Amino acid sequence: MGWRLTDDVEEFLGEAGGFLAAHPAENSVLLTVTDAVRGRGPQAFGGGRPRYGWWRAGPGEEVAGACLRTPPFPLVLGRMPAAAAAGLAPALAVSDGDLPGAGGDRPAAEAFAAAWRDATGAAVSVRREELLHRLAALAAPDPAPSGAAREARPDDRDLVVGWFEEFSRETGERLRDFTADVEARIARGGVVLWEDAGCPGSMACVSAEAAGTVRIGPVHTPPGLRRRGYAAGATHAVAARALAQGVREVLLITDLANPTSNALYRRLGFRPVADRLVLAFGPGDA
């Protein structure tokens, strides 16, 4: 049967929602993005109307793959077999030939990239190698940082927006107006600040709960305030709050090129789940 594509989030969730919820770790980004679109509308991430897709191996089969894209951002590959990822590329090449990149678990991302290159002639490069983590047993920072965690308030909005912008520049992500996103996160208690001597020194954000899981990120400390343990304190605080609220799993995604953050999260009790790739597509050779 193959892939079906739609720009209707309700149709997508009606067909693939059960599959997303059955595999919440691998489909974490899809769950949180669709939740944001349902809450804030199709322009929640700016750009054009989002596109969604789901895959069945054949008629009568259960959904076994899903993806989405919120233009102008890259394609997000959820859980899927490599063969499904390869089949997605020619289906998207007809309607989404301007695709700037894709990201997902390594086998699916590699299969999609090879098929996208064949279908479009695009050049493919690796922008970032990532690691999906799951919290096994939460451990307190040792040594404990000076200060304490507090929930961000509406009057912290400009500070948090500025830190989102800093984080995006440092990670090479596309800059956009984060105001509405930050306001929504603060309103539901999704931003925690680590404050020392009355001054915020770091932030850790957490997604809304979806299918019993949350995903931490972004976590950011301004350069001049690093190496004081503030990020560890903020991350521990949001994870502890999520567990206290009954969340089954706490997830986060790290950049493998950042050994400091990877070591930090291991000390807090996070363990690797899956390798991921973020790929960029560009013009091929003439």
Buried (B, 14 or more C-beta within 10 A) or exposed (E): EEBBBBEEBEEBBEBBBEBBBEBBBBBBBBBBBBBBBEEEEBEBBBBBEBBBBBBBBEEEEEBBBBBBBBBBBBBBBBBBBBBBBBBBBBBBBEEBEEBBBBBBBBBBBBBBBBBBBEBBEBEBEEBBBBBBBBBEEBBEBEEEBEBEBBBBEEEBBEBBBBBBBBBBEEBEBEEBEBEBBBEBBBEEBBBBBBBBEEEBBBBBBBBBBBBEBBBBBBBBBBEEBEEBBBBBBBBBBBBBBBBEEEBEBBBBBBBEEEEEBBEBBBBBBBEEBBBBBBBBBEEEEE
